[in-house]
Amino acid sequence: MSKQYETVIGLEIHVELATKTKIFCSCSTEFGGKPNTHTCPVCTGMPGSLPVLNKQVVEYAIAVGLATNCEITQYCKFDRKNYFYPDNPQNYQISQLYLPICRNGGIEIDTPSGKKTIGIREIHMEEDAGKLIHDEWEECSLVDFNRSGVPLIEIVSKPDMRSAEEVIAYVDKLRLIIQYLGASDCKLQEGSMRVDVNLSVRELGSKEFGTRTEMKNLNSYKAIARAIEAEKNRQIELLEEGKEVIQETRRWDDNKETSYSMRSKEDAHDYRYFPEPDLVPIVISDEWIENIRKRQPELREEKLKRYKEQFNIPDYDAKILTSSKKIADIFEATTAICNKPKKVSNWLMGETMRLMKEEGIEAEELSFSPENLAKLIELVEEGAINNSVAKEVFEIIFKEDIDPKKYVEEKGLKIVKDEGLLIKTIKEVIEENPKSVEDYRGGKKKAIGFLVGQTMKKMKGKADPSMINKILKELL
């Protein structure tokens, strides 16, 4: 009988914080500037330049720590992590090893077999390195230091996950917490959230950990799931063949669906850590922590509960509306204007989601205003336009955020309430479609649907189907 294996997974997640300036200098953190334009002597590691800590970085780190149930280290400091790499301008990185700002936390995830707590060993603050660009045309490597010194927090989990599903549930929950806090936009594809997977396998029932490898370059949930599956199989194969797994860092290539070795995995002593001499320790008072705690926004779990109670919205709808902070914000703002939560929810879950899928855009990129969505809902409720016209108008609101009231007036899309005109049009339809009239009178009640459709066509969609229905039945 072949052996059974268990996968053991822990994650290191780097999150770029949403500060306007870098962690130790006042250079801009804006994405996409020309190479080496957001730089100064500090973030390019010039001799004699000194770092000054950005207070906002500490506040974001504490906020994330509180939201993930961590203990806040009230006396914490920075350390120097020494390594030579071309994109690392000082030849060391300022990070935290001995006294990280947050410790011993955890968050709960949903798994097929119920709720499970994933432990967080620590969260520490550090600076990002620059970016190497390999120019194959010129056969050289260039370095851009714009990203150097961008503030990061690194969230180190305990090895509590056992499958790709658990990993994705954990990453997704963390991502939402951080987005709701406004600490980062957490875009995997843009690198503002980067997930490294530490994975080992062991025989089922064994208490000993196997040798772990670390996988980098995972920029989507699909890549994470594929990389875990491939690495698990690679390690099991090695063990089955009686070979050993080497502790190393591997790079995942999502196009080829394979990973390859980058370097042997270093341990802390390889980096010759020592306390950072240019920065004083950070002392965090109880009062400071309490102030941040009071400012914490409502997170997803609390919103879910409130939506169900306050707006009487079904569980499924509430889950979708809160799955993005942006959609939750639009929902709340629109509901505050028109006071029709279920209608707002239907527009967001139906047409908005459909158009997002068609246009291939993320929730964060939605640009229409709650005011215009509320006006559209009111137009439908008043009976000024029907549903099919409303859908057409919403497509334009979605793309250009137009005022639906003005648009409906200008384009003459209002429902025709003139009963005389409707009766005249319906009579014409009855004359032109004797077969359907005969079918209806012969007991085929569905035939009336065709006649309603023909009337709507003649009225260019600007009529109320229920009114047409009523008049048709009277005339027939």
N, C-alpha and C positions, 0 to 999 in steps of 0.2 A: 504493500500500500504506500502510495507516495506521501511525502510529508506535507503538512498543511502549514502555511505561513501567515503571519500577521504583519501588516504594514504599520510602522510607527512614524508619525509625522509631526514636526514642529515647524513654525514659520518665523522668519525675520521679515518684518514689513517696514519699509522706509516710506515715510509720508512727508512730502514737501509742504511746509506750512505756508499759509496764505498771507504772510506779512508783506508789506510794501517794500521793505528793505531787508538786506542780508542779516545774518546772525551776528557778525562782529564788525560790520561797517555800514555806511549809509547808502551803498550802491543799490540800484533798483533790482528787484527780483523778477521783473516783467519777462514773460516768455517771448522769445522770438526776436530779440534785438540783433543788430549786426554783430558778428564775432568780436569779442573783446571790447565791447563798448560799455558794458555795465561793470566796469572794473576800477580798482584803485590800488594803492600800494599794499593795503591790508589783505584783500582777497586774491592778490597775485603773489603774496608771500615775499614782499620786498624786505630786505634786511632793515631792522630798526623800526618797522611799523608795528603798532600794538593793537590788539583786538579790544573792542568795547561791546559788552553783551547787550543785545536787543531784548528789552523787558517783555515785549509781546510774545516772544518765543517761549519764555518761561510760563506766561499766562496760558498760552495754548496747550503746552505740555501738561500743566496742572489740570486744565479743563478736560483734556482727554483722559488723564489719570482718574479723575473723579467719576467720569462717565463710564469707566471700565472697572470700577470698584477697587482701584489700587490704593495702597498706602502712599502718601506723599512724603518724600524724604526731605525733612525740613532743614537739614544742613547737607547741601549737596555741592559737588564741585566738578570741574572739568579735568580731563586727563589728555595727555598727548599719546596718540597712536602712531608709531613711527613706521612708515613704509615708503619705499621709493617707487614712484610711478609717474610717468610724464604729465598726467593730468592733475597731479597733486602738488600745487605750487610750493608749499613749504617743506615738502618731503615728510610731513606729518599731518595728521588730521586731528582737530580738536573734537574730542568725543567724551563719553563718560563710561568708565569701567567700574571703579570702586564704589562710588556713591551715585547711582543713577537717580533721576528725579522721582520716578514712580516704581513701586515694587509690589509683588504679590497681589495681583488683581485677577480678573477673570470675567468672561461674559457667557451668557447662556445661549445656546443655539438649539434649533429644532432639528431633530434627526428622525428617520423613519421609526426608530424604537423609542421615541420620546425626547424629552429635553436633556441636554448634556452641557456641563460647564467646561469650557476650555480655559485653562489657567494662563495668566500672563505673568511671566517671570519678572519682566521689567520693561520700562519705557525710558529711553535716554535721549538726550538732545545731542545733536552733532551738526557739523557743517558738511555740505555736499562738495564733491570734487568737481573739476572742470570736465570738459568733454573732448575726447579724441576723435578727430575726423580723418579717416584713412583715404587719402586721395590716390586712387589706383592709376589715374592718368599720369600724374607726376611722380608716382612711386614714392610717396612720402606720407608722413602723418602730421596733421596740423592740430593745434590745441586751441580750444575756445574756453576762456575762463569766465564767461558770463554766469555759468551755473555754480562756479566755485564760490563757496561761502553762503549758498542758499540754505536756509535753515531746514533741518530735518528732525523728525523724531523717529526713532527705531523702536518698533513694538516687537518684543521677543516673547513668543508664546512658550508654554511648556509642551513637551512632546505628547500631547493628549489626543491628537487626531488620528483616526484609523482608516480614513478613506478620502477620496477626492471630494465626495459629496459634503463631508464634514468640513473639509478645508474651505470649500466655496461658501458654505453657510457662514463660517467664521469670518472670512474676508468680507463678505457682503454685509454682515452685521456691523463690523468695524467701520467699513466704508460709510455706511449710513449714519452711524454715530458721529463720525468726524465731519461729514457733510452738514448734518444738522447743527453741529457746534459752530460751523463756519470756519473751522481750523484749516481746511484744505478742500479743493474740489475733487481730490482723489480720483483723477482720471488715469486709469491703468494704461490706456493707449498713448497718453502723452507723457507718462513717466512720473506724474506727481504722486502716484502710489506704486511702489515696486515690491513685488513679493518674491522672496527667496525661500525655496522649499528644502528643508532638511529632512531626509528620508532614510530609514533603515528598515530591514525586514528581520523577523526572528521567527523561530518555530512557534506555532500556536501553543500557548500555555507557558512559554518560557518567560522568566522574569528578567533575564539579562538583555540589554539592548544590543542590537547588531551594530556593525560599523556604518556610520551615516555618510551620505554624500550631500552636497549642497547644490541645488540647481538654480541658476540665474537666468535672466532674460525672459521672464514670463509676463506678457503684457495683455492677457485676456483670460477670462474664466476657462475658455476652451483650451487655451495653451496650458493652463495649470492642470486641468483634468488629464490632458494627453500626456504631459510630462510625468505626472505621478504614475500613471498606468505603465508607461514605457520604462521608467526607472525601477519600479517594483519588479517588473518582469525581468529586467536586465540583472538585478541583484539575485533574484531567485535562481535564474539560470546559472549564474556563477557558483552559487552555493551547491546546486544540484550536481555541478561538474566537479565539486570538491575544490574549487578555487576560492580565493578570498576577495572580499570587497575592499577596495582601497579608499581611505578617507580622502576625498578630493572635492574640488569645486568643478562643476560641469556646466556647460552652456547649452541651453535648449535651442534647437533650430526647429521652429514650428512648421516651416515649409517642408522640411525633410522628415518631420516627426521623429527626430532622434536627438540625442545629446552627445556632446563630446567633451573630453577632459580639457579644462583650462589650466588648472594648477593644483598642486597638492594643498589640501585645506589647512590653513594656519590655525594655531591655537593662540590664546592670549599672550603667552610668553614670547611668541615669535615677533610680536609688535613692540616689545620693550616699552610697555606703558609706564608713564610716570606722571605725577600731578602737573597740570599745566601751570607753569610759573608766571604767565602774564595775566592770569585772571584770578580775581579773589573768589573765595567760596560764596555760594548763594545761601542766604538765610531766609527761610520762608516762614513768616509768622502765621499763627492760627487765624488771625484777623484777615490776612491776605487770602488764605484758603477759603475762609467763609465768604468773603466778597465775591470770589470767583464762583463759589457754589450757588450764591444767590442769583448770579447773572446767568447761570446755565439755562439754555432754552429748553422748551418742551421737546423731549426726544420721541422717537417713533412709537415706542411701547405706550407712552402716556397719550400720544395723539390717537392711537388706535382705540384706546379705551374711551377717550372723550368723544370721538366721532360717533361711536356706536351709541353712547348715552345721549349726547347733546343733539345729534342730527338724526338719530334713529336709522343709521346707515348699516346695511348688512356687512358681516365680517369680511366677505370676499372683496366688496367694494372698498372698504376701509383699508384693507391690505394693499390694494393697488394704488389708491390715492396717496398713501404714506410711503410708498416704495421709492419716492423721490421727493426731496424737500421742496423742489421747485413746483411740482404738481400740487403738493399739499398747500403751499403758499397761494397758488392760483385758486385752488378750491376754496380756501378760507376767505380770501379777499372777494371773490365773486359772490359767495354765499352771503357775506356781510352786506353786499349791495342789494341783491334781489331776494334774499331770504328763501331760496328754493334749493336746499341742499341736494335733494335726490335728482333734480333736473340738472344741476351743475355737475354732479357726479356722473350722470349719463353722458353728458357732452364730453367730459374729460376722458371717460373710459371708452367711449365709442369713437366718435369722429376724431378727437385729438390723437388718440393712440393709433388710429388707422392712418392718419396723415403723417404722423411721426415715422411710422414704419415705411410708408411710401417714399417719403423724402429722405429717409435714412438719418434722422436727427435724434439727438439725445434730449431728455427732458430739460437739461440745463440751457439748451439753445432755444427754447420756446420764447417767442417775442411778442405774443399778443397780450393785450391788457385785460385784466379782470372786468374793467368797466364795459368794454365792448362785448365780452361774452355775456355779461349780465343784461345788456341792452337787447341782445339777440334773443335771449331766453324770454324777456318781457314781450318782445314782438310776437313770439309764438303763442305765449300765454294769452295775450290780448286778442289773438285771432287775426292779427294784422297780416301775418304771412303763414303759409302752411309748412309742414316739415320738410318737404323736398326743396322748397325755396330756401328754407333756413340752412339746409346742408350746403347748398351752393354758396350762400352768403358766408357761411362759416369758413369755407375753403379760402375765401379772400381775406377774411379776418386773420386766419392762421398765417397766411403768407405776408399780408401787408398791414395788418392791424387797423383796418378802416372802421369808421363809425357806421354800424349797420343801419341805424335809423336814416341817416343822410343817404346812404347807398340805396336803400329800398325805395326812398322817395324819388331819387334821381332816375333810377332805372325802371320806375313804375312797376314794382314787383308786389305791391300790396294786393291782398285778396279783394276781388270784386264782390261787393256786398249788394250790388244792384239786382234785386230779385227778378225784375222784368226781363233784364238781359239774360239772366240764367235760364228762365223759363223758355225764352225764345230759342236759346242755344240748345237746350235739352230737347225741345220739340223737333228741331232740325236733326239731332242725333237719332231720335226715335224713327223719324221718316227714312233716314238713310240706312238704318239697320233692322229691317223687318224680321230677319232670321232670329236675331238675338231677342227681339221683343216677343216673338212666337215662343222661343225656348223658355223665356221667363214666365210667360203666361201658362205654358204647358207644365210648369212645376220645377223647371231648372233654375233654382234661385240664384245660382252662381253667375248666370248670364248677366245679371245687373252690374257685375264688376266690370265687364267689357264696356258697357254703356257709360259707366262713370268715367272710365279711362278715356273714352272717345270725347266726352264732354270736357275733361281736363285738358285734352290736347287742343281742342278748339279755343279754350279759354287761356291757352299758353301757360297752364299750371297755376294761374292766379285765381283759383276758386277754392271753396272749402268742400272737400269730398263728402263730408257728412251732410252738408246742405244739399248737394247734388243728389245724393242718395235719397234724401227725404222727398225732394221734388219729383224725382223719377218714380218713386213708389206711388206717390199721389196720382201722377199722370198715367201710370200704367194700370 
